[in-house]
Amino acid sequence: MDKTPVASVSNPSSDPAAGVRTRRILMVASLGLALVIFGYMAFGGLGDELIYYWSPTELLDAGETAQSASIRLGGLVVPQSIVRGDDGLTLDFRVTDGDTEVPVRAETVPPAMFRGGIGVVLEGSMGADGVFDTTRLMVKHDNEYKAPDTEDNRSIKELVKSMQFETTDT
């Protein structure tokens, strides 16, 4: 009979250190996978999905950068600037923040409250022709009821300020 030494194979279930090592390896692998996924989302494909919230002044200051970005444009519809297209869906109007006006083209059914002087938030991008093309038109309003016969004497600056999102310090 051959008398060469044979390496002993231990039963993993009888070796408590093997179970701990296996759990550590799985934990490190899971953590590594989570970091890779987080890194991809933070620095990879997620950047194309970001939507920036800009005022008309910021939009025009951005220049050509605005043409490739998904933007939420917030401002007030300039009174008497709304022109409805013959197709019934196209709207051309201007949005202002009190300092700058941006021409806007929307090919969507506007909300019932849409009118000149109301706050709007638009999603879209700036076209090469200098017109903001929107794919989504939302009106922004406060929940304060005013009787129809009362006159609103607020300036455009006050109206723009009233549509800013409130922030709370935590």
C-alpha positions as CSV (number, residue, x, y, z in Angstrom):
1,M,0.0,0.0,0.0
2,D,1.2,3.5,-0.8
3,K,2.2,5.5,2.2
4,T,2.2,9.0,0.8
5,P,0.6,11.5,3.1
6,V,-2.9,12.6,2.1
7,A,-4.1,16.1,2.9
8,S,-7.0,15.9,5.2
9,V,-10.2,17.6,4.1
10,S,-12.2,19.1,6.9
11,N,-15.9,19.2,6.8
12,P,-17.0,22.9,6.5
13,S,-19.9,22.4,8.8
14,S,-17.6,21.2,11.5
15,D,-15.2,24.2,11.1
16,P,-16.9,27.3,12.7
17,A,-14.2,29.6,11.2
18,A,-15.2,28.6,7.7
19,G,-18.8,29.8,8.2
20,V,-17.6,33.2,9.5
21,R,-15.2,33.6,6.5
22,T,-18.1,32.7,4.1
23,R,-20.3,35.3,5.7
24,R,-17.6,37.9,5.6
25,I,-16.9,37.3,1.9
26,L,-20.6,37.6,1.1
27,M,-20.9,40.8,3.1
28,V,-17.8,42.4,1.4
29,A,-19.1,41.3,-2.0
30,S,-22.5,42.7,-1.3
31,L,-21.1,46.0,-0.1
32,G,-18.8,46.2,-3.1
33,L,-21.7,45.6,-5.5
34,A,-23.8,48.3,-3.7
35,L,-20.9,50.8,-4.0
36,V,-20.6,50.0,-7.8
37,I,-24.3,50.5,-8.3
38,F,-24.3,53.8,-6.3
39,G,-21.2,55.0,-8.2
40,Y,-22.9,54.3,-11.5
41,M,-26.1,56.1,-10.5
42,A,-24.2,59.1,-9.0
43,F,-21.6,59.6,-11.8
44,G,-22.9,57.6,-14.7
45,G,-26.3,57.4,-16.4
46,L,-28.2,59.4,-13.8
47,G,-26.8,62.7,-15.0
48,D,-28.9,62.5,-18.2
49,E,-32.1,62.2,-16.1
50,L,-31.6,65.4,-14.0
51,I,-34.0,68.2,-14.5
52,Y,-32.7,71.7,-13.4
53,Y,-35.1,74.4,-12.1
54,W,-34.2,77.8,-13.6
55,S,-35.7,81.2,-13.8
56,P,-35.9,83.0,-17.1
57,T,-32.8,85.1,-16.2
58,E,-30.8,81.9,-15.4
59,L,-32.0,80.3,-18.6
60,L,-30.8,83.1,-20.8
61,D,-27.5,83.4,-18.8
62,A,-26.8,79.7,-19.5
63,G,-26.6,80.3,-23.2
64,E,-26.0,77.1,-25.3
65,T,-25.8,74.9,-22.2
66,A,-29.6,75.3,-21.9
67,Q,-30.1,73.8,-25.3
68,S,-29.0,70.3,-24.2
69,A,-30.4,70.3,-20.7
70,S,-33.8,69.2,-19.3
71,I,-35.1,72.2,-17.6
72,R,-38.0,73.3,-15.3
73,L,-38.6,76.9,-16.1
74,G,-40.5,78.9,-13.5
75,G,-42.0,82.3,-13.9
76,L,-45.1,84.3,-14.6
77,V,-47.0,84.4,-17.9
78,V,-46.6,87.9,-19.4
79,P,-50.1,89.3,-19.6
80,Q,-51.5,89.6,-23.2
81,S,-48.6,87.5,-24.6
82,I,-50.6,84.3,-25.2
83,V,-51.2,83.4,-28.9
84,R,-53.1,80.2,-29.6
85,G,-52.2,78.3,-32.8
86,D,-54.7,77.3,-35.4
87,D,-54.5,73.7,-34.4
88,G,-55.9,74.4,-31.0
89,L,-53.0,72.9,-29.1
90,T,-50.0,75.1,-29.9
91,L,-49.5,78.0,-27.5
92,D,-46.9,80.8,-27.9
93,F,-46.4,83.0,-24.9
94,R,-43.7,84.7,-22.8
95,V,-42.6,83.9,-19.2
96,T,-40.9,86.5,-17.0
97,D,-39.2,86.6,-13.6
98,G,-39.6,90.4,-13.4
99,D,-36.3,91.0,-15.1
100,T,-36.1,88.8,-18.2
101,E,-38.7,87.5,-20.6
102,V,-38.3,84.1,-22.4
103,P,-40.5,83.1,-25.4
104,V,-42.2,79.7,-24.9
105,R,-43.9,77.3,-27.2
106,A,-46.2,74.6,-25.8
107,E,-47.9,71.9,-27.7
108,T,-50.2,70.7,-25.0
109,V,-53.6,71.4,-23.7
110,P,-53.1,74.1,-21.0
111,P,-54.6,73.7,-17.6
112,A,-58.0,75.4,-17.0
113,M,-56.4,78.1,-14.8
114,F,-53.8,79.1,-17.5
115,R,-53.9,82.8,-18.3
116,G,-51.7,85.9,-18.4
117,G,-50.2,86.9,-15.0
118,I,-50.3,83.4,-13.5
119,G,-47.3,81.5,-12.2
120,V,-46.2,78.5,-14.3
121,V,-43.7,75.8,-14.2
122,L,-42.6,74.4,-17.6
123,E,-40.6,71.3,-18.4
124,G,-38.6,71.2,-21.6
125,S,-35.5,72.6,-23.2
126,M,-34.3,75.7,-25.0
127,G,-34.4,75.5,-28.7
128,A,-31.7,76.7,-31.0
129,D,-34.1,79.4,-32.2
130,G,-34.2,80.9,-28.7
131,V,-37.7,79.6,-27.9
132,F,-38.3,77.4,-24.9
133,D,-40.1,74.3,-26.1
134,T,-42.1,72.8,-23.3
135,T,-43.5,69.3,-23.0
136,R,-45.3,69.9,-19.8
137,L,-47.1,73.1,-18.6
138,M,-48.2,73.4,-15.0
139,V,-49.8,76.4,-13.3
140,K,-48.6,77.4,-9.8
141,H,-51.1,79.1,-7.6
142,D,-51.7,79.7,-3.9
143,N,-54.7,78.2,-2.3
144,E,-56.1,81.5,-1.1
145,Y,-59.5,82.3,-2.5
146,K,-60.2,85.8,-3.8
147,A,-63.6,86.9,-4.9
148,P,-63.7,87.5,-8.7
149,D,-64.6,91.2,-8.4
150,T,-61.5,92.1,-6.3
151,E,-58.5,93.6,-8.0
152,D,-55.0,92.2,-7.4
153,N,-52.6,95.2,-7.1
154,R,-49.4,93.2,-6.5
155,S,-46.4,94.0,-8.7
156,I,-44.8,91.4,-10.9
157,K,-41.9,91.1,-8.4
158,E,-44.4,90.4,-5.6
159,L,-46.2,87.8,-7.7
160,V,-42.9,86.0,-8.6
161,K,-41.9,86.0,-4.9
162,S,-45.3,84.5,-4.0
163,M,-44.7,81.5,-6.3
164,Q,-41.3,80.6,-4.8
165,F,-41.3,77.3,-2.9
166,E,-41.1,77.8,0.8
167,T,-38.2,76.2,2.6
168,T,-38.0,75.3,6.2
169,D,-34.8,75.0,8.2
170,T,-34.4,71.7,10.0
